[in-house]
Amino acid sequence: EIDNIPQKDLSSISITDIDLPKVVFMIVDNKIELHTKILNDYPEWQFLSKEELDRNTIEIFYDLKIAKSFCSKEQKVIKVPNTDVFRIAAPILISRGISRIVTSDKLIAL
């Protein structure tokens, strides 16, 4: 017998349940616009469902050197000195179609 109830999303952690470090880094374009990607662009998350892979994400980095290694000439790295801003801005990010934050090892749901 197969249970057909919708499955809970076990791959992501809610933003309210995670302790982020005090400082993180983000990549933005030269006009200080958020650099978003779809989850499908991350090979380590390819096991997720098609619906999940179509979500828009922003990526945060814990280390400045790693962030700079992912930055192109048209982009720059900014420091986010207070990570509570992600909890505060979550409704705004969701309204703009961004529903996940990607880190090196976690997928965070807004």
N, C-alpha and C positions, 0 to 999 in steps of 0.2 A: 504494500500500500504506500502510495506517494502522497506526501503532504503538499497541497497546492497553495497554501497561504503565502502571501508575499514574504520574502526573506528580508531580515533586518540587515542593514549595511554594516558588515563587520570589518570592512577594510579601513574605514576612516574613524577618527576619534573626534568627538565634538570639541569645538573651541572652548567650551565651558569646562571640559574635563582634562585639559592639558595644561601643564606648566611650561610655558616658553621661557627661554633665557631672558635676562634683562635687556640685552642688545642683540638685534639681528640685522641682516643686510638684505636689501632688495635691489633688483635691476629695474631701472626705468629708462625710457628713451630720453633723448637730449632735451625734450620739452617737458620733462618731469611727468610724463604720462606713464601709468602702470604698464608693465610689460606682461601681458597675459598669454597663456598657452592653453591648448586643450589637453586634457589628461592623456589623450592618445599619443601625444608627443613624448611621453616618458616611457621608455622601454620596460622599466622595472614594474610598471603598473598594468601591463598588457593582459594580465589574467582577469581583470575586472570585466563586468558586463559591458556590452556595446553602449547602453544608455549611460552608464557611469563614465565611460571613456569620452563621451561627447561634452562633458562638463568643462567650463572655463575655470582656469586656475591662476593663482599667482604663486611664485616660488620665493621662499625665504631661505637665507643661508646663515649658518651659525658662525662662519669664518670669512673674513674679508678676502683673503687670498683665493679661496675657492669661488667666491662670488665674482671676483675680477676675472677668473679664468673662463667663466661663462659669458662674460660681457663682450659685446661687439663694439666696433668703432662708433656706431650711432647710438650707443647706450652708455649709461654710467651707473655706478653702484652708489646707493644711498644708505646711510646708517639710520636704523629705526631704534632710537634710544629707549623707547617705552613700548613694550610689546602688548600692553593693554589696549593700544590703539586698534588692534585687530578685533578685539571683542566689542569695542565701542563702535567701530565702523562696519561691523558685520552686516547690519541691515542695509546699509548703503551699497556695500559690495554685492550683496545678493540682488538688490534692485538693478544693478548693472550687469547681472548675469554671471558673476563670479561666485562659485559656491564651494570651492575647495582651496586650501593652502597646501602646497607641496614643500616638504623639507627633504633632507637627504634620506631619512628613514621613516617618515610618517606622512600620512595623508590626513589632513585636518578638515573636518566639515564645519562650514559656517552655519 
